[in-house]
Amino acid sequence: MFKKEGVDVGMISNRAEAMEYTRMDAKRREVKMQKQWEKISLIGMAMFLWAISLIGTYTHASTWESLGLVGKNCWFVIVSPQDSDIMLVGAYDEGIYKTTDGGGYWELKNEGLFSLQPLTCVYDPFDSNIVYVGLDGEEGESGGIVRSFDGGETWSDTLLYGHGGVWSIAIDSHNSAIIYAGVWMSTWGGTGLYKSADTGNVWIAVTLPDGRYIRDIIIHPSSSDTLYVSTLLGGIFKSTNGGASWQSIGTSISYPYEMMFHPSNPSIIYCATSGVLPNNCQGIFKSEDGGQTWTNIGHGDKLTISALEMDITTGELLAAASISFYSGDVYVTTDDGATWLEDNLNRVTSDLYLDPNTGDIYAACFYLGGENVGGVFRRVPASINEEPAIFSNRCSLHIASNPSSDIVIVKFQIQARSSLNLSIYNINGRKIRTLFNGVKNSGAYSVIWDGRDDTGKKVSSGAYFVRFEAGDYHATRKLLIMR
């Protein structure tokens, strides 16, 4: 029975009046429905969110928590591998900021810097007191590298000075004496790639087919002699012998920018590209064979893709993309770029960084005036359902004791006989323990992880990931070990 302002149409004695109320009510319902459809059309996400609900994780879009440095041109952010409360941020034209309380208070640490234009930063993988920062030159002066031995409090050494701005530094994760540096607009021997075998004291030029304008260097996590270099004009090059010789790969990719290995499978490589001019950015590329072939996975309509990162907990690929010089956002995909969702940062972002301790993702943003206030942000992901998606075999995964100091109880359930694999991965995506690999009948099960790796050694404090595979079902859960 229709109502208008709480009056039942059926109770109105005048038939004509009742019919008029009915007609007006129908019209209001039609207008209301039209507005609902217009809202869905404007949002443009309804079908995407529905699709995500089928495969598993999101209930709403992410948010980003401001950690300060508002109004600063933040170029990079990096977190200490030993303490998530310690972060370094490079602010262009100001120098290097440091916090020891998770962003509550920031202090400039510029003692020993020869330039206030930091571009990149890396920690020594074995000693977090040793930090390297690549600097651009000021007012026509040369760039180079500075080194700290006290966790970024002071900068005592100047390295590789006289060869242009250093945009990329890569340290061998197995031998920290081996360091590669990529220089922009190099003036030494026509190459921008340099290598040191003694922690940066002595450098040699590494010859590339086209070594100008080095943008990024990545070293294979399990094969130190295999590395990839992106150059703005020459494309991407690969070496399997520590830089002695090179193969040109990805020749169809114009203006390659940042590169990234997939955390759990280094044969998969992602490459972001830059648009030297508006509308000529090619977007993001993915290779599944070590760089021999590439597939475009989106964002060719953006000005520049400045940073890539992957959330190991959810499997999301994040991309920092500029729409124009004054607007941009972080975008996220869970289906290899078939669909992308704005991640609600709404700022031009220069860097994304995965905290090796917790798995949190941080963003460094420019200050470009107006609403783009710059600063540093920590991602608060969309809600993760503890009970993952329901597939044909109706599986589920749950961590019963998290965080834990020692014993972790992993519970899972399947409704059909399935081949299962349950494994533990570290923050770098390396499998450290297989808890179960075999076949089980339908039912609910519990597996205890004793906090040790496959060699029997106790793992250190930090974030780890439980990976569960059962037939066509896959799920990952983050857990914390606190010794």
C-alpha positions, 0 to 999 in steps of 0.5 A: 500500500503506497504512502505519502507523508505517512498517509495510506492512499487506501484510507483517502476517501476521494478516489481522484485524490488517491489516484493522484497520490498514487501517480505522484508516488510512482513518479517519486519512485521513478526519480529515486531509481534514476538517481540511484542509477546515476550514482552508480554510473558516476562511481563507476565501480559497482561491477568491479567491487562485485567482482572483487567480492567473488575473488576474495578480499575487499569490503571498501577502498583503502585509506592513507594515514598522514605521517607528517612533512606536509608541504614538503617535496618528498622524493623517497621514503625508506624504513629501517630493516630493524625498526619500523619507527625509524624512517628516512625521507628525502625532501628535494631542496631541503635534505633528509628528514629522519623520524625515530617514532614512526612519524610523530616527530621529524628532524633534518639530518643534513650534516655532511651533505654536499647537496640538499637534493636527495633522489634515492636511499638504501640500507646495507642489507646486513647493517642498518647503521650503514645507509647510502643516499644518491644526490642530485647536483645543485645549480649545475654542480655534480651529484654523487653518493653520501654514506652514513655509519650511524643510521642517517644521523650524519653523512661522513663519506662522499662517493662517486662525486662528479658524475651527475645525479644518482637516481638508483643504488642497488646493493647485492643482498648476498654481499653488501660490498657489491654496489651498483649506482645509476647516474642521470646525464653522466659525464664520464665515458658516456655511461651512467652505470657504475660498480663498486666491489668494496662498499663504494670506496672505488668505482668502475664504469660499466659499459652498456650499449646505451648507458645514458640516463640510468633510471633504475637497477634491480638485482635478482634476489637469488642470483647476484650476477643477474641484474636489470637496468632501465635507461630512459633512452636505451630501453632495458638491459639484462646481464647474467655475469655481473655486468660484464656483458649485456642483452637488450630486452624490452625493446618495445618499451619506451622510456622505462622507469622503475622496475620491480621483481614479484616478491615470490617469483623473481622470474616475474618483473614489472616495469613502469614507464614515463611520459617524456611528453604528455600522452606518450606514457606506455603504462606498466609492463609485466614479464613472466620469463625474466624480461624476454617478453613483455605484456602491457597491463594498463595505465597508458593514459597517464603522464608517468608511472613513478613507483610500483609496489606489491602488498604481499598480504593481499597480492595487490599491485600498486602503481603511483601514477600522475594524471598531470603535473598537478594531480595523481593517485595510487592505483591498485589491481588484483587481476594483472591490470584487467581492472584498476581501482583508485586507492584514495591517496589523491596526490602526486606520488614519487615513491612507494616503499614496503616496510620489511618488518610489517608489510605496511606500504608507505608513500612519499608525495610531492608538494605542488600547491593547492590540494596536493600538500605533499608529505608522507603517508602510510597505507591502511588497506581495505578491510580483509575478510578473515573468511576468504572467498567461497569457491567450488570446494568451499575453503577457508583459512584462519590464523588463530594466534596472531601476533605470536612469540613462538607458536602459531596455529593455522586453521583451514577447512575444505569441503572436498578432497583436495591437493593442499600446500601450506607454506610460510614466506618471509617479507621478501617473498622467499619460502622459509617453511613448508607446513603441509604439502599433500592431499586431505579429505574434506574437513577442518584442520589445524597445523602448528608452526613452531616459528622455525624455518626448514633448517630448524632455525628460529626465525627473527621477529617481524612479518611473515605470510601464510600461503594456502593453496587448495585446488583453485583456491589461494589465500594469503594471511599476514602474521607477526612474530614478536620475540 
